[in-house]
Amino acid sequence: MDSLALGRYQSFFFTPDEWLRWRWRPFLTIDGGGVINNDGGDGVLKDSHFQAELRTALSFEFPGLANTFGFEEVTLSANHHLFFISEDSETYDYLTVTAELMLTENIGLNLNYNSGRNAPGFVREETFSGGLSVRF
């Protein structure tokens, strides 16, 4: 799987390893269940649900840029969530894009963009934010 950059940083096609590396990771979550009505003793399935989430994480690391400007690490990443909810017969998607500059091994700055309808309420949102990163 190394050649596919699945889960591990690899050189981006024909670029030198010290300038641009990338990785991607797929995730699948499936959840299902139901409620059985035992009040009348009939044991009938009263309510059921099924939901699935497909998430793809893509990350680019720029070691050459970090070295040139004296940062510990420079990364650009995106996470895309695709939800299917059986009760609604709907599909919802949510995208997060993050740029992170690690000033030291443990301290950094980040900018985030979020767009879409995220769990659990699936209310439409579009936000920009920034923050201080602390890694342990």
The first five atom37 places (N, CA, C, CB, O) and aatype in JSON, in Angstrom:
{
  "aatype": [12, 3, 15, 10, 0, 10, 7, 1, 18, 5, 15, 13, 13, 13, 16, 14, 3, 6, 17, 10, 1, 17, 1, 17, 1, 14, 13, 10, 16, 9, 3, 7, 7, 7, 19, 9, 2, 2, 3, 7, 7, 3, 7, 19, 10, 11, 3, 15, 8, 13, 5, 0, 6, 10, 1, 16, 0, 10, 15, 13, 6, 13, 14, 7, 10, 0, 2, 16, 13, 7, 13, 6, 6, 19, 16, 10, 15, 0, 2, 8, 8, 10, 13, 13, 9, 15, 6, 3, 15, 6, 16, 18, 3, 18, 10, 16, 19, 16, 0, 6, 10, 12, 10, 16, 6, 2, 9, 7, 10, 2, 10, 2, 18, 2, 15, 7, 1, 2, 0, 14, 7, 13, 19, 1, 6, 6, 16, 13, 15, 7, 7, 10, 15, 19, 1, 13],
  "atom_mask": [
    [1, 1, 1, 1, 1],
    [1, 1, 1, 1, 1],
    [1, 1, 1, 1, 1],
    [1, 1, 1, 1, 1],
    [1, 1, 1, 1, 1],
    [1, 1, 1, 1, 1],
    [1, 1, 1, 0, 1],
    [1, 1, 1, 1, 1],
    [1, 1, 1, 1, 1],
    [1, 1, 1, 1, 1],
    [1, 1, 1, 1, 1],
    [1, 1, 1, 1, 1],
    [1, 1, 1, 1, 1],
    [1, 1, 1, 1, 1],
    [1, 1, 1, 1, 1],
    [1, 1, 1, 1, 1],
    [1, 1, 1, 1, 1],
    [1, 1, 1, 1, 1],
    [1, 1, 1, 1, 1],
    [1, 1, 1, 1, 1],
    [1, 1, 1, 1, 1],
    [1, 1, 1, 1, 1],
    [1, 1, 1, 1, 1],
    [1, 1, 1, 1, 1],
    [1, 1, 1, 1, 1],
    [1, 1, 1, 1, 1],
    [1, 1, 1, 1, 1],
    [1, 1, 1, 1, 1],
    [1, 1, 1, 1, 1],
    [1, 1, 1, 1, 1],
    [1, 1, 1, 1, 1],
    [1, 1, 1, 0, 1],
    [1, 1, 1, 0, 1],
    [1, 1, 1, 0, 1],
    [1, 1, 1, 1, 1],
    [1, 1, 1, 1, 1],
    [1, 1, 1, 1, 1],
    [1, 1, 1, 1, 1],
    [1, 1, 1, 1, 1],
    [1, 1, 1, 0, 1],
    [1, 1, 1, 0, 1],
    [1, 1, 1, 1, 1],
    [1, 1, 1, 0, 1],
    [1, 1, 1, 1, 1],
    [1, 1, 1, 1, 1],
    [1, 1, 1, 1, 1],
    [1, 1, 1, 1, 1],
    [1, 1, 1, 1, 1],
    [1, 1, 1, 1, 1],
    [1, 1, 1, 1, 1],
    [1, 1, 1, 1, 1],
    [1, 1, 1, 1, 1],
    [1, 1, 1, 1, 1],
    [1, 1, 1, 1, 1],
    [1, 1, 1, 1, 1],
    [1, 1, 1, 1, 1],
    [1, 1, 1, 1, 1],
    [1, 1, 1, 1, 1],
    [1, 1, 1, 1, 1],
    [1, 1, 1, 1, 1],
    [1, 1, 1, 1, 1],
    [1, 1, 1, 1, 1],
    [1, 1, 1, 1, 1],
    [1, 1, 1, 0, 1],
    [1, 1, 1, 1, 1],
    [1, 1, 1, 1, 1],
    [1, 1, 1, 1, 1],
    [1, 1, 1, 1, 1],
    [1, 1, 1, 1, 1],
    [1, 1, 1, 0, 1],
    [1, 1, 1, 1, 1],
    [1, 1, 1, 1, 1],
    [1, 1, 1, 1, 1],
    [1, 1, 1, 1, 1],
    [1, 1, 1, 1, 1],
    [1, 1, 1, 1, 1],
    [1, 1, 1, 1, 1],
    [1, 1, 1, 1, 1],
    [1, 1, 1, 1, 1],
    [1, 1, 1, 1, 1],
    [1, 1, 1, 1, 1],
    [1, 1, 1, 1, 1],
    [1, 1, 1, 1, 1],
    [1, 1, 1, 1, 1],
    [1, 1, 1, 1, 1],
    [1, 1, 1, 1, 1],
    [1, 1, 1, 1, 1],
    [1, 1, 1, 1, 1],
    [1, 1, 1, 1, 1],
    [1, 1, 1, 1, 1],
    [1, 1, 1, 1, 1],
    [1, 1, 1, 1, 1],
    [1, 1, 1, 1, 1],
    [1, 1, 1, 1, 1],
    [1, 1, 1, 1, 1],
    [1, 1, 1, 1, 1],
    [1, 1, 1, 1, 1],
    [1, 1, 1, 1, 1],
    [1, 1, 1, 1, 1],
    [1, 1, 1, 1, 1],
    [1, 1, 1, 1, 1],
    [1, 1, 1, 1, 1],
    [1, 1, 1, 1, 1],
    [1, 1, 1, 1, 1],
    [1, 1, 1, 1, 1],
    [1, 1, 1, 1, 1],
    [1, 1, 1, 1, 1],
    [1, 1, 1, 0, 1],
    [1, 1, 1, 1, 1],
    [1, 1, 1, 1, 1],
    [1, 1, 1, 1, 1],
    [1, 1, 1, 1, 1],
    [1, 1, 1, 1, 1],
    [1, 1, 1, 1, 1],
    [1, 1, 1, 1, 1],
    [1, 1, 1, 0, 1],
    [1, 1, 1, 1, 1],
    [1, 1, 1, 1, 1],
    [1, 1, 1, 1, 1],
    [1, 1, 1, 1, 1],
    [1, 1, 1, 0, 1],
    [1, 1, 1, 1, 1],
    [1, 1, 1, 1, 1],
    [1, 1, 1, 1, 1],
    [1, 1, 1, 1, 1],
    [1, 1, 1, 1, 1],
    [1, 1, 1, 1, 1],
    [1, 1, 1, 1, 1],
    [1, 1, 1, 1, 1],
    [1, 1, 1, 0, 1],
    [1, 1, 1, 0, 1],
    [1, 1, 1, 1, 1],
    [1, 1, 1, 1, 1],
    [1, 1, 1, 1, 1],
    [1, 1, 1, 1, 1],
    [1, 1, 1, 1, 1]
  ],
  "atom_positions": [
    [[0.8, -1.2, 0.0], [0.0, 0.0, 0.0], [0.85, 1.27, 0.0], [-0.92, -0.01, 1.19], [0.33, 2.37, -0.19]],
    [[2.16, 1.13, 0.21], [3.01, 2.31, 0.24], [2.93, 3.11, -1.05], [4.44, 1.91, 0.5], [2.92, 4.34, -1.01]],
    [[2.86, 2.44, -2.18], [2.83, 3.16, -3.45], [1.53, 3.93, -3.64], [3.02, 2.18, -4.61], [1.49, 4.88, -4.43]],
    [[0.48, 3.56, -2.93], [-0.8, 4.27, -3.01], [-0.9, 5.4, -1.99], [-1.95, 3.31, -2.81], [-1.9, 6.12, -1.97]],
    [[0.09, 5.56, -1.13], [0.11, 6.56, -0.07], [-1.05, 6.38, 0.89], [0.08, 7.96, -0.66], [-1.54, 7.35, 1.47]],
    [[-1.49, 5.16, 1.07], [-2.61, 4.86, 1.96], [-2.11, 4.81, 3.4], [-3.29, 3.52, 1.56], [-1.5, 3.82, 3.81]],
    [[-2.38, 5.87, 4.15], [-2.01, 5.91, 5.56], [-0.59, 6.34, 5.87], [0.0, 0.0, 0.0], [-0.29, 6.65, 7.02]],
    [[0.3, 6.37, 4.87], [1.69, 6.77, 5.09], [2.06, 7.85, 4.1], [2.64, 5.56, 4.95], [1.67, 7.8, 2.93]],
    [[2.82, 8.83, 4.57], [3.27, 9.89, 3.67], [4.21, 9.34, 2.61], [3.97, 11.01, 4.46], [5.13, 8.58, 2.91]],
    [[3.96, 9.71, 1.36], [4.77, 9.31, 0.22], [5.07, 10.55, -0.63], [4.05, 8.21, -0.62], [4.38, 11.56, -0.54]],
    [[6.11, 10.45, -1.45], [6.39, 11.54, -2.39], [5.21, 11.72, -3.32], [7.68, 11.27, -3.2], [4.57, 10.75, -3.74]],
    [[4.92, 12.96, -3.64], [3.8, 13.26, -4.53], [4.27, 13.13, -5.97], [3.23, 14.69, -4.26], [4.91, 14.04, -6.51]],
    [[3.96, 12.02, -6.59], [4.3, 11.7, -7.97], [5.75, 12.01, -8.27], [3.4, 12.46, -8.92], [6.63, 11.31, -7.78]],
    [[6.05, 13.03, -9.06], [7.42, 13.26, -9.51], [8.15, 14.33, -8.71], [7.41, 13.64, -10.95], [9.21, 14.78, -9.13]],
    [[7.61, 14.74, -7.58], [8.29, 15.76, -6.78], [9.28, 15.1, -5.84], [7.27, 16.6, -5.98], [9.08, 13.96, -5.42]],
    [[10.35, 15.8, -5.5], [11.3, 15.24, -4.53], [10.63, 15.07, -3.17], [12.55, 16.14, -4.4], [9.79, 15.88, -2.78]],
    [[11.0, 14.02, -2.45], [10.4, 13.7, -1.15], [10.53, 14.86, -0.16], [11.06, 12.46, -0.58], [9.67, 15.03, 0.71]],
    [[11.59, 15.63, -0.28], [11.8, 16.71, 0.68], [10.94, 17.95, 0.4], [13.26, 17.1, 0.68], [10.96, 18.89, 1.19]],
    [[10.19, 17.97, -0.71], [9.36, 19.14, -1.02], [7.86, 18.91, -0.84], [9.63, 19.58, -2.41], [7.17, 19.79, -0.33]],
    [[7.36, 17.77, -1.25], [5.91, 17.54, -1.14], [5.64, 16.06, -0.93], [5.17, 18.05, -2.4], [6.03, 15.21, -1.73]],
    [[4.96, 15.77, 0.17], [4.55, 14.4, 0.46], [3.05, 14.39, 0.73], [5.36, 13.81, 1.67], [2.48, 15.4, 1.16]],
    [[2.41, 13.25, 0.47], [0.97, 13.18, 0.67], [0.56, 11.83, 1.21], [0.24, 13.47, -0.64], [1.31, 10.86, 1.13]],
    [[-0.65, 11.78, 1.77], [-1.25, 10.52, 2.19], [-2.77, 10.69, 2.19], [-0.73, 10.09, 3.62], [-3.29, 11.81, 2.24]],
    [[-3.45, 9.57, 2.12], [-4.91, 9.59, 2.23], [-5.35, 8.37, 3.02], [-5.59, 9.63, 0.82], [-4.67, 7.34, 3.02]],
    [[-6.48, 8.5, 3.68], [-7.0, 7.42, 4.5], [-8.51, 7.35, 4.35], [-6.61, 7.61, 5.99], [-9.19, 8.36, 4.56]],
    [[-9.05, 6.2, 3.99], [-10.51, 6.03, 3.94], [-11.03, 5.42, 5.25], [-10.91, 5.14, 2.73], [-10.34, 4.63, 5.89]],
    [[-12.24, 5.8, 5.63], [-12.89, 5.27, 6.83], [-14.33, 4.94, 6.49], [-12.81, 6.29, 8.02], [-14.96, 5.65, 5.71]],
    [[-14.86, 3.87, 7.06], [-16.26, 3.51, 6.87], [-16.84, 3.14, 8.23], [-16.42, 2.32, 5.86], [-16.3, 2.3, 8.94]],
    [[-17.96, 3.79, 8.59], [-18.65, 3.51, 9.84], [-20.08, 3.12, 9.5], [-18.61, 4.73, 10.81], [-20.76, 3.82, 8.75]],
    [[-20.55, 2.0, 10.06], [-21.92, 1.56, 9.85], [-22.57, 1.36, 11.21], [-21.97, 0.24, 8.99], [-21.99, 0.74, 12.11]],
    [[-23.78, 1.89, 11.35], [-24.51, 1.8, 12.61], [-25.94, 1.41, 12.32], [-24.44, 3.13, 13.4], [-26.58, 2.0, 11.44]],
    [[-26.46, 0.45, 13.03], [-27.85, 0.05, 12.85], [-28.44, -0.46, 14.15], [0.0, 0.0, 0.0], [-27.71, -0.89, 15.04]],
    [[-29.74, -0.4, 14.24], [-30.38, -0.88, 15.46], [-31.88, -0.73, 15.38], [0.0, 0.0, 0.0], [-32.43, -0.35, 14.35]],
    [[-32.53, -1.03, 16.49], [-33.97, -0.92, 16.53], [-34.5, -1.04, 17.94], [0.0, 0.0, 0.0], [-33.75, -1.33, 18.87]],
    [[-35.8, -0.83, 18.09], [-36.48, -0.93, 19.37], [-37.56, -2.0, 19.23], [-37.08, 0.44, 19.81], [-38.37, -1.95, 18.31]],
    [[-37.57, -2.95, 20.15], [-38.59, -4.0, 20.13], [-39.64, -3.66, 21.18], [-37.97, -5.41, 20.4], [-39.31, -3.37, 22.33]],
    [[-40.89, -3.7, 20.79], [-41.99, -3.4, 21.68], [-42.35, -4.64, 22.49], [-43.22, -2.89, 20.88], [-42.91, -5.6, 21.96]],
    [[-42.02, -4.6, 23.79], [-42.32, -5.72, 24.67], [-43.53, -5.46, 25.57], [-41.12, -6.04, 25.52], [-43.91, -6.32, 26.37]],
    [[-44.13, -4.29, 25.46], [-45.24, -3.93, 26.34], [-46.4, -4.89, 26.22], [-45.71, -2.52, 26.04], [-46.96, -5.33, 27.24]],
    [[-46.78, -5.24, 25.01], [-47.93, -6.12, 24.8], [-47.53, -7.58, 24.68], [0.0, 0.0, 0.0], [-48.39, -8.44, 24.49]],
    [[-46.25, -7.85, 24.8], [-45.8, -9.22, 24.71], [-45.67, -9.75, 23.29], [0.0, 0.0, 0.0], [-45.37, -10.92, 23.09]],
    [[-45.89, -8.87, 22.28], [-45.81, -9.36, 20.9], [-44.39, -9.34, 20.33], [-46.7, -8.53, 20.02], [-44.12, -10.01, 19.33]],
    [[-43.49, -8.58, 20.96], [-42.1, -8.55, 20.53], [-41.89, -8.06, 19.1], [0.0, 0.0, 0.0], [-40.98, -8.52, 18.42]],
    [[-42.72, -7.13, 18.65], [-42.64, -6.6, 17.3], [-41.62, -5.46, 17.24], [-44.03, -6.12, 16.82], [-41.54, -4.64, 18.15]],
    [[-40.85, -5.44, 16.17], [-39.89, -4.37, 15.95], [-40.65, -3.08, 15.7], [-38.94, -4.7, 14.76], [-41.37, -2.94, 14.71]],
    [[-40.49, -2.13, 16.63], [-41.25, -0.88, 16.59], [-40.56, 0.19, 15.74], [-41.45, -0.35, 18.0], [-41.21, 0.89, 14.96]],
    [[-39.27, 0.29, 15.9], [-38.54, 1.36, 15.23], [-37.15, 0.84, 14.89], [-38.46, 2.66, 16.12], [-36.52, 0.18, 15.72]],
    [[-36.66, 1.12, 13.7], [-35.31, 0.7, 13.34], [-34.6, 1.83, 12.62], [-35.34, -0.58, 12.47], [-35.24, 2.73, 12.06]],
    [[-33.29, 1.77, 12.64], [-32.52, 2.79, 11.92], [-31.25, 2.15, 11.35], [-32.16, 3.98, 12.86], [-30.79, 1.11, 11.8]],
    [[-30.73, 2.83, 10.36], [-29.47, 2.45, 9.74], [-28.79, 3.73, 9.3], [-29.69, 1.46, 8.53], [-29.42, 4.6, 8.69]],
    [[-27.52, 3.85, 9.6], [-26.77, 4.98, 9.08], [-25.36, 4.53, 8.74], [-26.74, 6.15, 10.09], [-24.82, 3.61, 9.34]],
    [[-24.79, 5.2, 7.77], [-23.44, 4.88, 7.32], [-22.68, 6.19, 7.1], [-23.45, 4.02, 6.03], [-23.26, 7.19, 6.67]],
    [[-21.4, 6.16, 7.39], [-20.55, 7.32, 7.15], [-19.32, 6.86, 6.39], [-20.16, 8.03, 8.48], [-18.62, 5.94, 6.82]],
    [[-19.04, 7.5, 5.29], [-17.81, 7.29, 4.53], [-17.0, 8.56, 4.68], [-18.09, 6.95, 3.01], [-17.46, 9.65, 4.32]],
    [[-15.79, 8.43, 5.21], [-14.92, 9.59, 5.41], [-13.62, 9.35, 4.68], [-14.67, 9.86, 6.92], [-13.06, 8.25, 4.72]],
    [[-13.14, 10.39, 4.02], [-11.86, 10.33, 3.34], [-11.0, 11.48, 3.87], [-12.03, 10.42, 1.78], [-11.42, 12.63, 3.88]],
    [[-9.79, 11.16, 4.31], [-8.85, 12.15, 4.8], [-7.68, 12.23, 3.83], [-8.36, 11.79, 6.24], [-7.07, 11.22, 3.49]],
    [[-7.37, 13.44, 3.39], [-6.27, 13.69, 2.46], [-5.36, 14.73, 3.09], [-6.8, 14.18, 1.05], [-5.84, 15.75, 3.59]],
    [[-4.06, 14.48, 3.08], [-3.12, 15.38, 3.72], [-1.88, 15.58, 2.85], [-2.72, 14.84, 5.1], [-1.35, 14.63, 2.28]],
    [[-1.45, 16.83, 2.76], [-0.21, 17.18, 2.06], [0.75, 17.79, 3.07], [-0.49, 18.18, 0.86], [0.37, 18.66, 3.86]],
    [[1.98, 17.34, 3.03], [3.03, 17.86, 3.9], [4.09, 18.52, 3.03], [3.65, 16.72, 4.79], [4.47, 17.98, 1.99]],
    [[4.57, 19.69, 3.45], [5.54, 20.47, 2.67], [6.83, 20.65, 3.46], [4.95, 21.85, 2.29], [7.06, 21.73, 4.02]],
    [[7.69, 19.62, 3.52], [8.94, 19.74, 4.3], [9.89, 20.82, 3.77], [9.65, 18.41, 4.31], [10.54, 21.5, 4.57]],
    [[9.98, 20.98, 2.47], [10.88, 21.99, 1.89], [10.46, 23.4, 2.26], [0.0, 0.0, 0.0], [11.31, 24.24, 2.56]],
    [[9.17, 23.66, 2.25], [8.63, 24.97, 2.63], [8.89, 25.22, 4.12], [7.11, 25.05, 2.32], [9.26, 26.32, 4.51]],
    [[8.69, 24.2, 4.93], [8.94, 24.33, 6.37], [10.41, 24.66, 6.63], [8.53, 23.03, 7.1], [10.72, 25.54, 7.44]],
    [[11.32, 23.95, 5.96], [12.75, 24.2, 6.16], [13.15, 25.59, 5.68], [13.58, 23.15, 5.42], [13.95, 26.26, 6.33]],
    [[12.62, 26.02, 4.55], [12.95, 27.33, 3.99], [12.58, 28.46, 4.93], [12.26, 27.52, 2.66], [13.34, 29.42, 5.08]],
    [[11.41, 28.37, 5.56], [10.92, 29.46, 6.41], [11.09, 29.2, 7.9], [9.48, 29.71, 6.11], [10.62, 29.99, 8.72]],
    [[11.76, 28.11, 8.27], [12.08, 27.85, 9.66], [10.95, 27.28, 10.5], [0.0, 0.0, 0.0], [10.98, 27.38, 11.72]],
    [[9.95, 26.67, 9.86], [8.87, 26.03, 10.62], [9.24, 24.57, 10.88], [7.52, 26.13, 9.85], [10.07, 23.99, 10.18]],
    [[8.61, 24.01, 11.87], [8.79, 22.58, 12.16], [8.06, 21.73, 11.12], [8.29, 22.24, 13.58], [8.56, 20.69, 10.69]],
    [[6.85, 22.19, 10.73], [6.01, 21.41, 9.81], [4.99, 22.34, 9.16], [5.3, 20.25, 10.56], [4.47, 23.25, 9.8]],
    [[4.7, 22.1, 7.88], [3.65, 22.82, 7.15], [2.76, 21.76, 6.49], [4.25, 23.83, 6.07], [3.24, 20.95, 5.69]],
    [[1.47, 21.77, 6.82], [0.55, 20.77, 6.24], [-0.74, 21.44, 5.78], [0.23, 19.66, 7.27], [-1.17, 22.46, 6.31]],
    [[-1.33, 20.84, 4.78], [-2.65, 21.21, 4.28], [-3.44, 19.91, 4.21], [-2.57, 21.94, 2.86], [-3.01, 18.95, 3.58]],
    [[-4.6, 19.88, 4.87], [-5.37, 18.64, 4.9], [-6.85, 18.9, 4.66], [-5.17, 17.92, 6.22], [-7.35, 20.0, 4.9]],
    [[-7.53, 17.86, 4.19], [-8.97, 17.93, 3.96], [-9.61, 16.63, 4.43], [-9.29, 18.2, 2.45], [-9.06, 15.54, 4.24]],
    [[-10.77, 16.76, 5.05], [-11.57, 15.61, 5.47], [-12.96, 15.78, 4.88], [-11.63, 15.49, 7.03], [-13.61, 16.8, 5.07]],
    [[-13.41, 14.76, 4.17], [-14.76, 14.8, 3.6], [-15.57, 13.68, 4.24], [-14.74, 14.65, 2.04], [-15.17, 12.51, 4.22]],
    [[-16.72, 14.05, 4.82], [-17.64, 13.1, 5.45], [-18.88, 13.0, 4.59], [-18.0, 13.53, 6.92], [-19.45, 14.01, 4.19]],
    [[-19.3, 11.79, 4.3], [-20.55, 11.55, 3.57], [-21.41, 10.64, 4.44], [-20.27, 10.9, 2.15], [-21.04, 9.5, 4.72]],
    [[-22.57, 11.15, 4.86], [-23.46, 10.43, 5.76], [-24.71, 9.97, 5.0], [-23.86, 11.31, 6.96], [-25.24, 10.72, 4.18]],
    [[-25.17, 8.76, 5.27], [-26.47, 8.3, 4.79], [-27.29, 7.91, 6.02], [-26.33, 7.08, 3.79], [-26.85, 7.13, 6.85]],
    [[-28.5, 8.47, 6.12], [-29.39, 8.22, 7.24], [-30.67, 7.61, 6.7], [-29.69, 9.53, 8.05], [-31.37, 8.24, 5.89]],
    [[-31.0, 6.39, 7.12], [-32.16, 5.68, 6.56], [-33.49, 6.34, 6.92], [-32.17, 4.24, 7.03], [-34.41, 6.34, 6.1]],
    [[-33.61, 6.91, 8.13], [-34.88, 7.53, 8.53], [-35.26, 8.68, 7.6], [-34.78, 8.04, 9.97], [-36.44, 8.88, 7.31]],
    [[-34.27, 9.42, 7.15], [-34.51, 10.56, 6.26], [-34.43, 10.18, 4.8], [-33.51, 11.67, 6.55], [-34.89, 10.93, 3.93]],
    [[-33.86, 9.01, 4.51], [-33.51, 8.63, 3.14], [-32.72, 9.76, 2.47], [-34.79, 8.31, 2.31], [-32.91, 10.07, 1.3]],
    [[-31.82, 10.35, 3.25], [-31.03, 11.49, 2.79], [-29.54, 11.19, 2.9], [-31.38, 12.75, 3.61], [-29.11, 10.34, 3.68]],
    [[-28.78, 11.9, 2.11], [-27.34, 11.86, 2.18], [-26.86, 13.27, 2.51], [-26.7, 11.33, 0.85], [-27.3, 14.24, 1.89]],
    [[-25.96, 13.38, 3.48], [-25.41, 14.67, 3.9], [-23.91, 14.63, 3.73], [-25.8, 15.0, 5.37], [-23.29, 13.58, 3.91]],
    [[-23.32, 15.77, 3.37], [-21.86, 15.78, 3.3], [-21.32, 16.98, 4.05], [-21.38, 15.81, 1.84], [-22.0, 17.98, 4.25]],
    [[-20.06, 16.84, 4.48], [-19.4, 17.84, 5.3], [-17.92, 17.85, 4.94], [-19.61, 17.56, 6.82], [-17.29, 16.79, 4.88]],
    [[-17.36, 19.02, 4.71], [-15.96, 19.17, 4.31], [-15.22, 20.06, 5.31], [-15.85, 19.76, 2.89], [-15.72, 21.11, 5.7]],
    [[-14.05, 19.62, 5.71], [-13.16, 20.41, 6.56], [-11.81, 20.52, 5.86], [-13.0, 19.77, 7.98], [-11.24, 19.51, 5.44]],
    [[-11.31, 21.74, 5.72], [-9.98, 21.98, 5.15], [-9.17, 22.73, 6.21], [-10.06, 22.81, 3.8], [-9.63, 23.71, 6.77]],
    [[-7.94, 22.25, 6.47], [-7.11, 22.83, 7.51], [-5.7, 23.09, 6.98], [-7.06, 21.91, 8.75], [-5.09, 22.22, 6.35]],
    [[-5.19, 24.28, 7.25], [-3.79, 24.62, 6.98], [-3.13, 24.8, 8.34], [-3.64, 25.93, 6.08], [-3.63, 25.53, 9.19]],
    [[-1.99, 24.12, 8.54], [-1.34, 24.17, 9.84], [0.15, 24.47, 9.69], [-1.54, 22.85, 10.6], [0.84, 23.85, 8.89]],
    [[0.62, 25.43, 10.49], [2.04, 25.77, 10.56], [2.51, 25.42, 11.97], [2.29, 27.29, 10.23], [2.09, 26.06, 12.94]],
    [[3.35, 24.44, 12.08], [3.91, 24.08, 13.39], [5.18, 24.91, 13.59], [4.2, 22.53, 13.49], [6.17, 24.74, 12.88]],
    [[5.13, 25.81, 14.58], [6.26, 26.69, 14.87], [7.37, 25.93, 15.57], [5.81, 27.87, 15.72], [8.56, 26.15, 15.31]],
    [[6.98, 25.02, 16.47], [7.92, 24.12, 17.15], [7.32, 22.71, 17.03], [8.15, 24.54, 18.68], [6.31, 22.52, 16.35]],
    [[7.93, 21.76, 17.69], [7.42, 20.39, 17.66], [6.04, 20.28, 18.31], [8.4, 19.45, 18.35], [5.26, 19.4, 17.96]],
    [[5.75, 21.19, 19.26], [4.51, 21.1, 20.02], [3.53, 22.26, 19.83], [4.83, 20.98, 21.44], [2.36, 22.12, 20.19]],
    [[3.97, 23.38, 19.3], [3.13, 24.58, 19.2], [2.99, 25.0, 17.74], [3.73, 25.74, 20.04], [3.98, 25.04, 17.01]],
    [[1.76, 25.31, 17.32], [1.53, 25.73, 15.95], [0.31, 26.62, 15.82], [0.0, 0.0, 0.0], [-0.39, 26.89, 16.79]],
    [[0.07, 27.06, 14.61], [-1.09, 27.88, 14.26], [-1.86, 27.16, 13.17], [-0.66, 29.32, 13.8], [-1.27, 26.49, 12.32]],
    [[-3.19, 27.3, 13.19], [-3.98, 26.67, 12.13], [-5.12, 27.55, 11.68], [-4.5, 25.33, 12.58], [-5.64, 28.37, 12.44]],
    [[-5.52, 27.36, 10.43], [-6.7, 27.99, 9.84], [-7.59, 26.87, 9.34], [-6.31, 28.98, 8.67], [-7.12, 25.91, 8.74]],
    [[-8.91, 26.99, 9.59], [-9.87, 25.95, 9.24], [-11.03, 26.52, 8.46], [-10.37, 25.24, 10.49], [-11.5, 27.63, 8.72]],
    [[-11.5, 25.75, 7.5], [-12.72, 26.06, 6.77], [-13.62, 24.84, 6.84], [-12.42, 26.47, 5.27], [-13.19, 23.73, 6.52]],
    [[-14.87, 25.02, 7.25], [-15.85, 23.93, 7.35], [-17.07, 24.3, 6.53], [-16.24, 23.64, 8.83], [-17.53, 25.44, 6.56]],
    [[-17.6, 23.33, 5.81], [-18.78, 23.59, 5.0], [-19.6, 22.31, 4.88], [-18.38, 24.11, 3.59], [-19.06, 21.22, 4.67]],
    [[-20.91, 22.44, 5.02], [-21.79, 21.3, 4.84], [-22.71, 21.08, 6.02], [0.0, 0.0, 0.0], [-22.95, 21.99, 6.82]],
    [[-23.22, 19.86, 6.12], [-24.15, 19.49, 7.19], [-23.56, 18.31, 7.95], [-25.58, 19.14, 6.62], [-23.48, 17.19, 7.43]],
    [[-23.14, 18.57, 9.19], [-22.42, 17.58, 9.99], [-23.34, 16.95, 11.03], [-21.22, 18.23, 10.68], [-24.35, 17.54, 11.43]],
    [[-22.99, 15.74, 11.46], [-23.73, 15.03, 12.51], [-23.55, 15.77, 13.83], [-23.26, 13.55, 12.63], [-22.52, 16.43, 14.0]],
    [[-24.46, 15.69, 14.77], [-25.67, 14.88, 14.72], [-26.88, 15.62, 14.17], [-25.98, 14.38, 16.09], [-27.85, 14.98, 13.74]],
    [[-26.87, 16.96, 14.16], [-28.07, 17.7, 13.77], [-28.22, 17.93, 12.27], [0.0, 0.0, 0.0], [-29.33, 18.2, 11.81]],
    [[-27.15, 17.81, 11.51], [-27.14, 18.01, 10.06], [-27.7, 19.38, 9.67], [-27.94, 16.91, 9.37], [-28.47, 19.51, 8.71]],
    [[-27.31, 20.39, 10.44], [-27.68, 21.77, 10.15], [-26.59, 22.35, 9.26], [-27.86, 22.63, 11.46], [-25.4, 22.16, 9.52]],
    [[-26.99, 23.05, 8.2], [-26.03, 23.63, 7.25], [-25.16, 24.66, 7.95], [-26.75, 24.28, 6.05], [-25.66, 25.52, 8.68]],
    [[-23.84, 24.57, 7.74], [-22.93, 25.56, 8.3], [-21.78, 25.8, 7.34], [-22.39, 25.09, 9.66], [-21.42, 24.96, 6.52]],
    [[-21.23, 26.98, 7.47], [-20.05, 27.36, 6.71], [-19.26, 28.3, 7.6], [-20.42, 28.05, 5.33], [-19.7, 29.41, 7.89]],
    [[-18.09, 27.85, 8.06], [-17.31, 28.63, 9.02], [-15.84, 28.7, 8.64], [-17.46, 28.04, 10.42], [-15.29, 27.79, 8.02]],
    [[-15.22, 29.8, 9.04], [-13.77, 29.97, 9.0], [-13.34, 30.14, 10.44], [-13.32, 31.2, 8.1], [-14.0, 30.83, 11.22]],
    [[-12.22, 29.52, 10.81], [-11.71, 29.7, 12.17], [-10.19, 29.55, 12.16], [-12.36, 28.68, 13.14], [-9.6, 29.04, 11.2]],
    [[-9.6, 30.0, 13.21], [-8.16, 29.87, 13.39], [-7.89, 29.46, 14.82], [0.0, 0.0, 0.0], [-8.75, 29.62, 15.69]],
    [[-6.71, 28.94, 15.06], [-6.43, 28.51, 16.42], [-4.97, 28.26, 16.67], [0.0, 0.0, 0.0], [-4.12, 28.35, 15.78]],
    [[-4.71, 27.96, 17.9], [-3.39, 27.62, 18.37], [-3.36, 26.1, 18.54], [-3.04, 28.37, 19.72], [-4.24, 25.54, 19.2]],
    [[-2.38, 25.44, 17.97], [-2.24, 23.98, 18.07], [-1.25, 23.65, 19.17], [-1.78, 23.35, 16.7], [-0.17, 24.24, 19.25]],
    [[-1.63, 22.7, 20.01], [-0.74, 22.18, 21.04], [-0.73, 20.68, 20.91], [-1.17, 22.63, 22.48], [-1.77, 20.04, 21.07]],
    [[0.42, 20.09, 20.63], [0.56, 18.64, 20.49], [1.28, 18.08, 21.71], [1.33, 18.27, 19.2], [2.23, 18.67, 22.22]],
    [[0.81, 16.95, 22.17], [1.42, 16.28, 23.32], [2.16, 15.05, 22.89], [0.38, 15.92, 24.37], [2.74, 14.35, 23.72]]
  ]
}
